[in-house]
Each structure stands twice: as C-alpha cells, then as structure tokens.
Amino acid sequence: MKKDFLKKIKKDVYLRDYAAFKIGGKTRYFLKVKNKEELRKTIEWTNKKKMPFFILGGGSNLLVSDQGFNGLVIKIEFKNFKNRNKEIFTEAGAELNALIKITEKRGLAGLEWAAGIPGVVGGAIRGNAAAFGHSISEMVKEVEVLNSDNLEWQTIKRKNLKFGYKNSVFKEKKNLIIVSAIFEFKKGNKKQIKQKIKENLRYRKQNHPLKFPSAGCIFKNQKLKIKNQKFLKKFPELEKFKQKDEIPAAYLIEQCGLKGVQIGQVKISDKHSNFIINLNKNSRGKQQYIQQRYLEKENKNQGKKTAKAKDVLRLIKLIKRKVKHKFNIELEEEIEYLGKI
C-alpha cells in the first residue's frame, strides 16, 4: 500500500505549469490527491518525514520562486458538488466558476459578482475572495477541514471562520486544510442572475489584462476612513473614495506614474495597474503556444531572459516604495509567495 502510494509522487516538477502567472521553478516533490483519504495519507507521510508541504488549488494569487520549493506540493483534485435545495456542497478543488454555473442554472443568487474570478473554491474561501462590494464569506455556511497537526477532520461554522477583507482563519492557522464547504444561497430570478453574470464578465474583459498570464490583483485595496483633512487637502482627488472608505490600490499605483513600468519580461499592466503581467508566456490557444515555444527558443539563443519571480518582486517593492513616499500608505500584498523569492 505504501509503495503504491509513493509511486504517485513525482519529482522535480515545474510549478510554472500549475501557476496562473506561468512563473516559477521546480518543486522537489509533487502529488495530485483525488480524495480526502489520499490527502490525509499524504499529510501523514509529510509529518513522518518532517517535510514542508504546500496545498495548491488553482494556482491563482500565487508567485512561485525561481528556485522553486524544497518540499511537497499537494495539488487538490477532488471537486464534487451536491445540491441541497438552497444549499450546495462542494469540494475544495472545484472551480469557482463551475460553482457559479450551478447557481445560475438553479436560480440561486449571491455569487454573480465572482464571475470570471479564476481559481478553486478552497482558495476562494481561504482568501475570502471579493469584488464589487461582495465576498465569498456571505454565502459560506460551514467548512470541513483536515487538521494537519493531529490528522483529524473538523467542521468549522461560519461564525468561527474569522472572515475579514481578503482574509480568514485559514491564513492564521495554516494547519487547517480546506477539503469541502457548504454554501447557502437565496432564490433569485434566473434571467437577472444570468444578466448580472454577463455584465461582470464583460467588465473584467474590458478592464483586466486577460490576454496575459498574471496572479490577479497584486495588492489589497486600502480599507481606511479618510478623515484627515490635511491629507484630503493635499490629495483632493481622494474625496471620491471617502464615502466608500476604500482607496483602490490601482488608483494609488497609477497616481505614482507606474502604469506600464517594465522589468525584464514582467510589466505593470497598462490596462489595470494592480496587475503585473507576464509578457513572456501566453498559454491561450495551440497556435499561440507554438509561437511562444519558438520565441522562447529564440530568446534562449539570443541570451534574453524569460519572466522571473525576482523581477515581479522588484516591481512589487518599487510600487510599495513609491506609494509610501507619495501617500504615506503601506500597500499590502494580496498574493501569496511560495519558496524563497
């Protein structure tokens, strides 16, 4: 049994193939787990070996080191759904957009804002995915987890999930691994739900740089009450954000004149300045893939560099420094780092 289990573990797997950013080196070990029991056995094995592990969902909101990860990356592959009237049970590896399609089909309202957000359910819960004034926490009823310390299953009710802006208990307690969740929705008008989903998808297409690999928004928006009159006098343009008590990170970055700044093969997007895009790889379509492979070969022959995590980090540090200098605001990353950047 143990021998068969270990045969599933792969060595020296490039993580860039599993990250939305298409950037990153190799992981020492890599394993896809198909169900809860495989996950439990995997964690039991890592505990015995005292080996670091990382739970990988959809690979969005993630920057992987150029040196990779010296441990085991566990890719969650279980993704079943079950309908329960106004409730939906879903496993952690299910695509968030697959859940949205089910709610649309059943006329369940509340998740339309998330249309087009990449990633899986487990990651969306962990980071409390949010957009257009809504967040995933509004629909989560309870979450089932595996405690990696004692290998026990636990069910955590919503009130104990410590949801905050782009935050949850899972960022604080990394020993809690999300395996499934129950969402609770309200009945809605199917036509209105479908229309709202279309509108949100159209907005993302028009305003986000979807043609290039990225990790989504790099920074959290600034949740603060703008009461300092001297601050508003110095930056009167911030008055329009006063009522919402939130300043978009993209606005702050753009006001620092950083839109379009490029280092190596990564760039602050001209379309949305809270996105850093990978200019070197475009995985959309077979023909584009063939063209990209040719370009990579040419770049190698000419000594040109491919997109690097270290260059993304340089842009992140530049943005934080400029925003701090101009607005005296400390931007906080929304993305997660894996390995030594």
Summary of the structure (lengths in Angstrom):
residues: 341
radius of gyration: 21.0
end to end distance: 36.9
largest distance: 69.2
contacts: 1069
relative contact order: 0.13
helix: 37%
strand: 28%
